[in-house]
Amino acid sequence: MANPARLPSPGGDDGSWGTVLNDFLSVAHNTDGTLKGRNAPNGFAGLDQDGYIATNVIQDNDVGSYLSVSAYSQTISGTNSEYALFETVNAQRGSATSWDSVSDQQFLTIQSDGVYAISATIDWNDTAENGVRFAEIVCNCQFRTGDQRVSGSSATTTTQITLNFTCFLQASQNIGLLLGHTYTGSGSLTPYVSMLVTKIAHVAA
């Protein structure tokens, strides 16, 4: 069994200290003096020409990806509930999630497994009498979160709600925003809605 590499002993290794030192240095250095283990397991991440870690050596480089969508003029009238039909992408970074802009029931579709923070804000722009307004963030992973507000002459009017939750989602799963109301009178809503989905963590296989 070969002896492990070591530093030369002060006052010792007469005639061989150079070889001992070279053996020790060769554990972590190439013959040209560069470090071994660049971009390798248990090694170190090398920097690119701009001084950043190259994305191709990061295990999950879409952490921090986000997508924000909104709608301004969707009208909900009568006794009804429907998925928000988003009109625009407010901001996007990365490709961990995408927006299905074609479907009549629009969704944000997850592109890579991970933990996601999801939030939605709904400004009802009330013109209705007494009734219940409600909103739910709905995922086809079967996780749902909801909120509702009673407004009108018999209750304090609340025109804006915010929903938030964090959960694990797999690639191809969808996130939608369900809006609705049940009126005891007449009126309609044209809510301003926005939803933000951010990937906040990678989950190892």
C-alpha positions in Angstrom: 0.0 0.0 0.0 1.5 3.4 -1.0 2.2 5.9 1.7 -0.1 8.9 1.6 1.2 12.2 0.3 2.7 14.4 3.0 4.7 17.5 3.5 8.5 17.2 3.9 9.7 16.9 7.5 11.8 19.9 8.7 15.3 18.7 9.1 14.5 15.4 7.5 13.9 13.9 4.1 17.5 14.7 3.1 17.9 14.2 -0.6 14.2 13.5 -1.2 12.3 16.5 0.2 11.6 17.8 -3.4 10.0 14.5 -4.4 8.0 14.4 -1.2 6.8 18.0 -1.7 5.9 17.3 -5.4 3.9 14.3 -4.4 2.0 16.3 -1.9 1.3 19.2 -4.3 0.2 16.8 -7.1 -2.8 15.7 -5.0 -4.5 19.0 -5.7 -2.5 20.5 -8.6 -1.8 19.7 -12.2 1.7 19.8 -13.6 1.1 23.3 -14.9 0.1 24.5 -11.4 -3.7 24.7 -12.0 -6.0 23.2 -9.5 -7.5 19.8 -10.0 -11.3 19.2 -9.6 -12.6 22.2 -11.7 -16.3 21.6 -12.3 -16.0 18.1 -10.9 -17.8 16.3 -8.0 -16.3 17.3 -4.7 -14.2 19.8 -6.6 -14.9 23.5 -7.3 -16.9 25.5 -9.7 -14.8 27.4 -12.2 -15.6 30.9 -13.2 -16.3 32.1 -16.7 -14.6 35.0 -18.5 -16.9 37.4 -16.7 -16.1 36.0 -13.2 -19.4 34.1 -12.8 -20.1 30.4 -12.3 -21.1 29.0 -15.7 -24.8 27.9 -15.7 -23.8 24.6 -17.4 -22.1 23.4 -14.2 -24.9 24.3 -11.8 -27.0 21.3 -11.0 -30.3 23.2 -11.2 -29.8 26.6 -12.8 -33.5 27.6 -13.0 -33.9 28.2 -9.2 -35.0 31.9 -9.1 -37.0 31.6 -12.3 -40.3 33.5 -12.2 -43.2 34.3 -14.3 -45.8 37.0 -13.6 -49.0 37.4 -15.6 -52.0 39.6 -15.2 -55.5 40.4 -16.6 -57.2 43.8 -16.6 -60.6 43.5 -18.3 -62.1 40.1 -17.7 -65.8 40.5 -16.8 -67.6 38.1 -14.5 -71.3 38.6 -14.5 -74.3 36.8 -13.1 -73.7 33.8 -10.8 -70.5 32.5 -12.2 -67.0 31.2 -11.7 -64.2 30.9 -14.3 -60.5 30.7 -14.7 -58.6 34.0 -15.1 -57.8 34.6 -18.8 -54.5 36.4 -18.5 -53.8 39.1 -21.0 -50.1 39.8 -20.6 -46.8 38.6 -19.2 -45.6 41.3 -16.7 -42.1 39.8 -16.1 -40.3 36.5 -16.7 -36.9 35.1 -15.9 -35.7 31.6 -16.8 -37.8 28.8 -18.1 -39.0 26.9 -15.0 -42.6 27.8 -15.8 -44.5 28.8 -19.0 -47.9 30.5 -19.7 -50.5 28.7 -21.9 -51.9 31.7 -23.8 -54.1 29.6 -26.1 -56.4 27.7 -23.8 -59.9 29.0 -22.7 -58.8 27.9 -19.3 -55.3 29.4 -19.0 -52.7 28.0 -16.8 -49.0 28.4 -15.9 -47.3 25.1 -16.6 -44.4 23.9 -14.6 -41.4 22.9 -16.7 -39.1 21.5 -14.0 -39.6 19.8 -10.6 -39.1 21.9 -7.6 -40.5 24.0 -4.8 -42.5 27.0 -6.0 -43.9 30.1 -4.3 -47.2 31.1 -5.7 -49.0 34.4 -5.0 -52.1 36.1 -6.5 -53.7 39.5 -6.0 -57.2 40.2 -7.0 -58.8 43.7 -7.1 -62.5 43.1 -7.6 -63.5 46.6 -8.8 -66.9 46.0 -7.2 -70.1 47.2 -8.8 -72.2 44.5 -7.1 -74.6 44.4 -4.2 -74.5 41.9 -1.4 -72.7 38.7 -2.3 -69.6 36.6 -2.1 -66.5 37.1 -4.1 -64.0 34.3 -4.1 -60.7 33.3 -5.6 -58.7 30.1 -5.5 -55.2 29.2 -6.7 -55.7 25.7 -8.2 -53.0 23.2 -9.0 -53.5 19.8 -10.6 -51.4 18.4 -7.9 -54.7 18.7 -6.0 -53.5 21.5 -3.7 -55.9 24.4 -3.5 -56.0 27.6 -1.6 -58.9 30.0 -1.4 -60.2 33.2 0.0 -63.6 34.9 -0.1 -65.0 38.3 0.8 -68.6 39.4 1.5 -69.3 43.0 0.4 -72.3 45.3 0.1 -74.5 47.2 2.4 -74.5 44.6 5.2 -70.8 44.1 5.4 -67.6 46.0 5.2 -66.5 46.1 1.6 -63.2 44.5 0.9 -62.1 45.1 -2.7 -58.7 43.4 -2.8 -57.5 40.0 -1.6 -54.1 38.3 -1.7 -53.4 34.5 -1.8 -50.1 32.9 -1.1 -48.7 29.4 -0.7 -45.6 27.3 -1.3 -45.6 23.7 -2.5 -43.7 21.1 -4.5 -44.7 20.8 -8.1 -43.6 18.4 -10.8 -42.9 19.2 -14.5 -46.1 19.4 -16.6 -48.3 20.2 -13.6 -50.4 23.4 -14.0 -51.4 26.4 -11.9 -54.6 28.3 -12.5 -56.5 31.1 -10.8 -60.2 30.5 -10.3 -62.5 33.6 -9.8 -66.1 33.8 -9.0 -69.0 35.3 -7.1 -72.5 34.6 -5.9 -74.7 37.7 -5.8 -77.9 38.3 -3.9 -78.4 41.4 -6.1 -77.3 42.5 -9.4 -73.9 43.7 -10.8 -70.8 42.5 -12.4 -67.1 42.4 -11.7 -64.2 43.4 -13.9 -61.3 42.4 -11.6 -57.7 43.2 -12.1 -55.8 40.0 -11.3 -52.1 39.2 -11.2 -50.2 36.0 -10.3 -46.6 35.4 -9.7 -44.9 32.0 -9.6 -41.3 31.7 -8.5 -39.1 28.6 -8.3 -37.4 28.8 -4.9 -35.7 25.4 -4.5 -34.5 22.3 -6.3 -35.5 18.9 -5.1 -33.0 16.2 -5.7 -34.1 12.9 -7.2 
